Amino acid sequence: MNIFFTILLIISSLILIGSILLQPGKSAGLSGSIAGGAESLLGKNKGRTYEGILSKVTTISAVVFIISALALAALQ
């Protein structure tokens, strides 16, 4: 069981690192949200864009990472 959670932890950490590094920077700041960034924020297909998919992958891999780390700590 330890081997399974260790492998799951390694895979999820690699996916988490990759998905974070692939995300674009949010350098527009407050002026970008006032000048027109709200259109992309309130868009209907935000979940289907590249940034939306990367955000979901990051969230899922972070949850898997935390659960597997807690499971490994509980098993030891």
C-alpha positions as CSV (number, residue, x, y, z in Angstrom):
1,M,0.0,0.0,0.0
2,N,2.9,2.3,0.7
3,I,4.3,1.8,-2.8
4,F,0.9,2.7,-4.4
5,F,0.7,6.0,-2.5
6,T,4.3,6.8,-3.1
7,I,3.9,6.3,-6.9
8,L,0.6,8.3,-6.8
9,L,2.5,11.1,-4.9
10,I,5.3,11.2,-7.4
11,I,3.0,11.3,-10.4
12,S,0.7,13.9,-8.9
13,S,3.7,16.1,-7.9
14,L,5.1,15.9,-11.5
15,I,1.7,16.8,-13.0
16,L,1.3,19.6,-10.4
17,I,4.7,21.1,-11.3
18,G,4.1,20.9,-15.0
19,S,0.6,22.4,-14.8
20,I,1.8,25.3,-12.7
21,L,4.8,26.1,-15.0
22,L,2.6,26.0,-18.1
23,Q,0.1,28.5,-16.7
24,P,0.4,32.0,-18.1
25,G,1.3,34.9,-15.9
26,K,-1.4,37.3,-14.6
27,S,0.7,40.5,-15.0
28,A,-2.2,42.7,-16.0
29,G,-3.2,43.2,-12.4
30,L,-6.0,45.5,-11.4
31,S,-5.9,47.6,-14.6
32,G,-6.4,44.5,-16.7
33,S,-9.6,43.5,-14.9
34,I,-11.0,47.1,-15.2
35,A,-10.0,47.5,-18.9
36,G,-11.4,44.3,-20.2
37,G,-10.3,41.3,-18.2
38,A,-13.8,40.9,-16.8
39,E,-15.0,39.7,-20.2
40,S,-12.8,36.7,-20.1
41,L,-13.7,36.2,-16.4
42,L,-17.4,36.1,-17.0
43,G,-17.2,34.3,-20.3
44,K,-19.4,31.2,-20.9
45,N,-16.6,28.9,-22.2
46,K,-13.9,29.8,-19.6
47,G,-13.6,26.1,-18.6
48,R,-12.9,25.1,-22.1
49,T,-10.0,27.4,-22.7
50,Y,-6.4,26.5,-22.2
51,E,-6.2,28.4,-18.9
52,G,-9.4,26.8,-17.7
53,I,-8.1,23.3,-18.4
54,L,-4.8,24.0,-16.7
55,S,-6.6,25.4,-13.7
56,K,-8.7,22.2,-13.4
57,V,-5.6,20.0,-13.8
58,T,-3.8,21.9,-11.2
59,T,-6.7,21.7,-8.7
60,I,-7.2,18.0,-9.2
61,S,-3.5,17.1,-9.0
62,A,-3.1,19.3,-5.8
63,V,-6.0,17.4,-4.2
64,V,-4.5,14.0,-5.2
65,F,-1.1,15.2,-3.9
66,I,-2.5,16.2,-0.5
67,I,-4.6,13.1,-0.1
68,S,-1.7,10.8,-1.0
69,A,0.7,12.6,1.3
70,L,-1.8,12.4,4.2
71,A,-2.4,8.7,3.5
72,L,1.4,8.0,3.5
73,A,1.8,9.9,6.8
74,A,-1.1,7.9,8.3
75,L,0.3,4.6,7.2
76,Q,3.7,5.3,8.8
